[in-house]
Each structure stands twice: as C-alpha cells, then as structure tokens.
Amino acid sequence: MSNNNPTDTHWKYTSIAILLIAVMAMLLFQTEDKWQICLLLLITGLTLIRPLPLRQWTVIDIGLSLITFYDIVSCLYASCPVSAIPKALFSLCCLIAYFVLRKLFRTERITDIIGQGSLLPVGAALLLAICSFFIFRQSVLSVYFEDTYHFRFLFQPLGYITNVWAEVLLILLGWVCLVRRYSTLFIFLTILAILFSFSRGAYIALGVYVVTWLLFMAPKREQLRLPAICVIAFVLTSVFLPSETGTTLQMNRTASQQQSTEGRINATQAAWNTFREHPLLGYGNGNYTFAVDRTLNQDSTLPYTSYAPNIIVQLLIEKGIIGTLLYLLLFLAVCRTILKRRKQSESYMIGCLFLALGVKEMAQATLLYTPFALFMVYVMLAFLQKEKVSVEEEDRQTVSAYTIPGIVACCYLGWLSFVFLQDQDKSYQQQSIIAWKKGQYAEAIRLMEQTGEQTPNLINRGLLYMQYYQKTANPQYQQVAEEVLQKARLQQPEDIQIRYLQARLYIDNKVFGKARQIIEELATNYPKNSLYLSALSDILYQQGEKEAALQPLVNAIRYTPRLLTGKRIRLLRQNDPAFYNTLLERLSALTPTPEDSPADYARYGYIARWCGNKSVSDKYLRIAVDALPNLATPWHLLGDDNKYRLLLYGAFQKDLSSAELPEEKEMSDEFLFKMNYQAKFSNWYGGDLYIFDP
C-alpha cells in the first residue's frame, strides 16, 4: 500500500481526467497538433498514475499492445514509411490513453467527471453541426436546387466529410448513452445529426444499433427509451426533409448511389489482387491508397478516394494476415469480456455500438483514418473493463511502472526528430519557390539541393531540374534530373507517376525512343488515363506519325475535356489546321453509349460545346445534371452561374451570388500532372508537390 495522501491522489486523478477531456475535445474539433501535444499530455498522465502492473493485464490489454507494437514495426518495412509513421504514433497515443483510462475508470467519481465533462465539447459540436446544416440547406435551396441530398459533400461539419462525420456521430451516440446524465437530450441531438448526414451506411448502422438495443437491453424503461427517441427524430426528419430521407432509404435509386456501390465493389476486387502480392505482412500502416494506386486510381474518369471500401480490405492490405489476426484476437477478447460482464448494462451498450460500428465500416472504412473515432474506441474498451476500486488502493511502485512511459517518451523524441527534418525540408522547398519566382534560378536550385534524400524531396528536386532544363537547354541539368528521378524510382518502384516523369524528361530532351517505350507501356496498362494518352499522342506527333497520334489524343480529351483549353490544342489550331480539323471531326463523332454515366454525358457535352454543336451539347449537359446535379461545369455551360458558384465556392461563401467567377486556367502538361498527382503525393508523402511555373 502506498502512503500517498488520499486528497492529493484524488486531485491528481481529477487533473488527469480534465487533461483527457481536453485531448478528446482537441481530437473532436480536429485541432492541428503537429507536435503531438496530446501524446505529451497523455505521457505525463501515465507517468503520474503509472500503468497497471503486468499481472493485472487482460487479454484486451495484451491485444491492443500487440497491435500498437505491430504498427510501430510496420514503419520499418512499409512500402511508404512516411505514411506509416504518423499512423503508428497515433496508435501509440491511443494505447497510452487506454492505459490511463484503465486506471481512471477504477473510481466512479473520476468516471463521472470524464463522462459529464466530455458532454461540453460534444454538445458544442452537435449544436454547431445542426445549426450549420440549416445554413447549408438554405444556401442550396437559394439557388433553386430541389433538395440537399446530392450536395452533402459541401456540408463538412468540423471539417469532416459526410461518411466520416456519420461514423463520429455513431460513436458519440454510444458514448452519450454510457454517460446517461442528460442523455435524452444528447441522444436526440446525435440521432438527429446522424439522420441529417443522409449516409446509407449510417442509416443501416443506426438501425442495427437500435435493433440490438431492443433485443438485449434491460430494464424495460431503458430498453424502449433509445428506440422512442430514434422514432421521434426520424419522424421529424421525414416530415421536414422528405426528399432527402426517401432518397437515402431507397439505397440504390440515384446515379450517385449506384456509382458509389459499383465503385466499392470494383475497389474490393482490385484490393484483393493487390493483397496477394504482400499477403503476410501487408504494405504497412496508412499505405492502402499507395498499394492500390496501380490497380484502382489510374482512371481519369473516376474520383480519387483515400478510404478503403471496407475494414476487412483495409486490414488485409495494410497489415496483412498477421496484423489481421491480431485484430481477430482483439475481437474475440472483446466478445468474451462482454459475455463475461453481461449483467452490466454498459457492456451491452458497448456491444451494440461495436456491432453498429462494424456494419458502418463494411460500407466504407474510415475508422483507422479518423483520430477521434479511433481514440473513442480505445476509450470504450477501457470503459468496458472498468472496476470500482478506491483510488487509495495504489499499486506498489516498481521500476516496471515507468517502463511504458519511458518507451513512449523515446518514441515521442523520435517523432520530434521526424517532424523537425520534415519542416526543414519544407522550409528549403518554399524558399526555393520564392527564389524561382524572383528569377533567381541558381539560388532556387541551391536551396532545393539542401533537402534530404527521401522520395518526395527527390521528386520535387527532379521537377525543378526539369523546369530549369526547359529554360536553359543545359544538358547538365537534364542528366542530373534523370539521375534524381531514377533514384526516386528505385526507392519507390510502386509509384508509377515517377515513371511518367522520366518519360516527360525524355520528351523534353527529344529522346523519343526511350520516352515512347515508357509511355506506350503506361497507356496500354492504363487506357483511361489522360495523362499517359496525351503524352503518347505528343510523342507520336513529334515523330511525324500524325494519324497514329490522333486516337490517343481523342481518348485523352474524351476522359479529360479540359485538355481542349491547353497550350497544345491552341498551337495545333494555329500551326497545323489540317490536324486540328481532323481532331474536331473525331471529337464531334463521339456519342454516348448505354453504359455511360452522367459524368460521361457531361464530358460529351463539354466536347460538343467546344466543337460548336450547342444543341447537342445542351442535350448531353441537361441529361448529366438531371441525373447528377452536383456536377459543376455543366451548370456553367448551361448558363446557370448561381448553381456553378455554389458548387465551386461552397455553401458557406458570403455574398455567393456576387462572387467573381475564376478564369479557366490553361491546361498544361505540368498542370495536368499536378491535377492527377497532388492528392496522392500529399497522402503518401505528407508534403506538397511543387510545380515550378515556366
């Protein structure tokens, strides 16, 4: 027994509980935390109260520790380590919070402080979300759209996209049910916010939650309270928002719903093929999009998404069979604990939540990429195992009690080093851009060469050398660019965009043999990628094979009509009218097929408008917006600039009707490349892709 003063111990526990509420609020409101202040606070808390001794660890404790250890180890073998490191660190952060809560939840008073104290940020978030929804709705209806369903992407409460916000709300629902104090009001607000998301996955998950609650909860009053609140919220939503509610409940009626379902099926098939290449260990934390890029994200007609179609696919891709088995162990341990504690109503509440969460994750896997949601899962797991023990019953102090905080502190210092090096590289890159814009090219190169030898730095350096070579035709920089890009490719052979950059360098140097070999391979493997098709047409044209160059260019424009605004098309019209007129004839002959989507009709309409066929263009554009009214450019071409402004600037833009329309930027090879690669580059390498203007 410790001789600690009970009053001091209570104050210590209370202070740490308040710190945890602050961490929860920071994560909920997505506060930028580059230096991981949350982790620092949690390390301090764990050091003060000391983790449970190993002899008191449960199977869940062991399972979570193994998962975190595996996440940290995955940084050593991950295909893209820069993506894996932040995910591993947050896994560690959640584990530390879990061990802190395992101690705090041993006393009922501290449990009440955490539960009731957390209602303040939760209530603020819910009120902000619900109020902002009505502002969003008013903006959408003010430009004469019929309802808000197709424009949910414009509504991002607290910065969350629709599906992620729906999952956050689902977890908040489980939490406010556990807190119980003032729970009726908070349950109503949370369910209302879930219904306002109009997410099919969220509706299904909410239905599962309510049904399992009815089946397993007791007593009768508690059993009926949640379903009754849910019915009231649903009736209100159906009465005041009938169109959106009906569309959501029909599940697969609209074109966007059908495309979403088809896209997830295709993503699952592509992910299975990718998984078979690294089945045992996977590709590493945060590497899902990097792993499936070659099989899924090389189609210019499809939007880029950073989320897996379901949690099973994500686990197999990122963590492999070994990592997935660890999650299976955790799942079994949780089920065993719920059954073991089945006389406690809180156990069934958490069980209902985890089942609903699992259903939601099978619609789209966002949990592991949403810090607040993942953090709250760890909180729930700690709550599931809470035992009423007086805080005076302190564990005997041992050296091992400080082992975990010590290890975590070392990991934190490693993170600080990682962030410092990243910031240093970004500083050099930004200074390089400033120097370039001032015309100080030698200084720009000198600054860029100060960055490290990691893949993102090599890519940006290669782009700078390529641009400088275009300005000076100095063969030295062509050679240096080739060496730098080759080094980047050796580091990340899976990143096929680096291969494209090598081909682009050969095109600029007029080494068409090497360039053609690379681009033909890329265009053959990815026949719907406008970037590769446009480059292939460029090579063939410069080699004098004009007839062969036509079809790749037609296809490139078909998939990305904005290429018509590019410098190349402008020069063709001026310098080679025969080729340009033939191109227009081919483009005018393009007609939709029965399999084409509304987005395809929008592309055909854009092309027809460029070719001078206004009546045909209007017909295609009208078909597109009738089926998919959230397409922006068709509204502009049809002359409805108010709708165009809404889709361009968002629902919260002040003086939307008078906002100035931007000039359409000329499509260059560099801009097309950035359009295709910027989101991927940021997702994989955690930085910005710098395209140096000529």
Secondary structure, 3 states (H helix, E strand, C coil): CCCCCHHHHHHHHHHHHHHHHHHHHHHHCCCCCCCCHHHHHHHHHHHHHCCCCHHHCCHHHHHHHHHHHHHHHHHHHCCCHHHHHHHHHHHHHHHHHHHHHHHHCCCHHHHHHHHHHHHHHHHHHHHHHHHHHHHHHHHHHHCCCCCCHHHHHHCCHHHCCHHHHHHHHHHHHHHHHHHCCCHHHHHHHHHHHHHHHCCHHHHHHHHHHHHHHHHHCCCHHHHHHHHHHHHHHHHHHHHHCHHHHHHHHHCCCCHHHHHHHHHHHHHHHHHHHHHCCCCCCCCCCCCHHHHHHHHHCCCCCCCCCCCECCHHHHHHHHHHHHHHHHHHHHHHHHHHHHHHCCCCHHHHHHHHHHHHHHHHHCCCECHHHCHHHHHHHHHHHHHHCCCCCCCCCCCCCCHHHHHHHHHHHHHHHHHHHHHHHHHHHHHHHHHHHHHHHCCCHHHHHHHHCCCCCCHHHHHHHHHHHHHHHHHHCCHHHHHHHHHHHHHHHHHCCCCHHHHHHHHHHHHHCCCHHHHHHHHHHHHHHCCCCHHHHHHHHHHHHHCCCHHHHHHHHHHHHHHCHHHHHCHHHHHHHHHCHHHHHHHHHHHHCCCCCCCCCHHHHHHHHHHHHHCCCHHHHHHHHHHHHHHCCCCHHHHHHCCCHHHHHHHHHCCCCCCHHHCCCCCCCCCCHHHHHHHHHHHHHHHHHCCCCCCCCC
